Amino acid sequence: MTERSLTVPAEKLEYVRSSYLDITSRIARAAEASGRKAEDITLLAATKTVEPEVINYAVSLGLRYIGENKVQELLSKYEYYDLEHCDLQFIGHLQTNKVRQIVGKVSMIQSVDSFKLAGEISKQSAKNGITTDVLIEVNIGREENKSGVMPEELEELIAQSAALDSIRIRGLMAVPPICDKKAEICNFFDKMHHLFIDISDKTLDNVSMDFLSMGMSDDFEEAILSGANMVRVGSRLFGARIYR
Ligand SMILES: *Cc1c(COP(=O)(O)O)cnc(C)c1O
């Protein structure tokens, strides 16, 4: 890890510290309310626009998973992450022609939504002599112009992708539509949980439904209550994003 002499304001770090404690205790409560333990839920911090020094501070508090959603940003921050103490994943839309730039750098790609993309990840992983874990992203709200495979095409994509040698399917991911009411978003979370259970029950070769990744800053507790075991939290942990 390369160190830079960038001084982060103390107030910023204090904000991150108190948010981290608040988020982890809320996760623990939601986990218990859904019959699980705090450690059954993985908190992944969505780190877009966040300086590596601030991310590493959160890692020093105990954060173990981080996720970027843009290849360019991930590459520009890569040498500064404290990867001895945290695990880096890719959570954003991924173009096939950029796959080779991140394979080997991330432990999991959460956004596989086509066989073409799965095939390219497998091909680049084979070149590197590794197997890459992936989640299949589902367009659970059936929104136009949004990433994710349509729910009715999910099983076929999983069956096809499971036959690839150098990826391993570890679960499902979703970014539901923006909803005015909590009941609406819970409906999408429940649908995802059903898909997750249905596929788990099929016990397919090379598919292990270990992760159901859903829930963000405004709804991670609801997601956990609906069965999520990985939540992706950004702004609630780091503060509102400033795009430069
Ligand atoms: C930014 C992002 C999040 C987190 O969003 P917040 O609302 O800031 O918590 C989660 N998932 C993905 C894919 C993201 O890009």
The ligand as an ORCA input file, in Angstrom:
! r2SCAN-3c Opt
* xyz 0 1
  C     -23.315      3.797     -4.356
  C     -23.796      2.402     -4.309
  C     -24.358      1.866     -3.136
  C     -24.528      2.642     -1.859
  O     -25.390      3.737     -2.005
  P     -25.730      4.680     -0.763
  O     -27.114      5.133     -1.035
  O     -24.739      5.772     -0.776
  O     -25.633      3.847      0.452
  C     -24.762      0.543     -3.180
  N     -24.654     -0.215     -4.289
  C     -24.130      0.268     -5.423
  C     -24.041     -0.630     -6.603
  C     -23.680      1.591     -5.479
  O     -23.158      2.060     -6.610
*
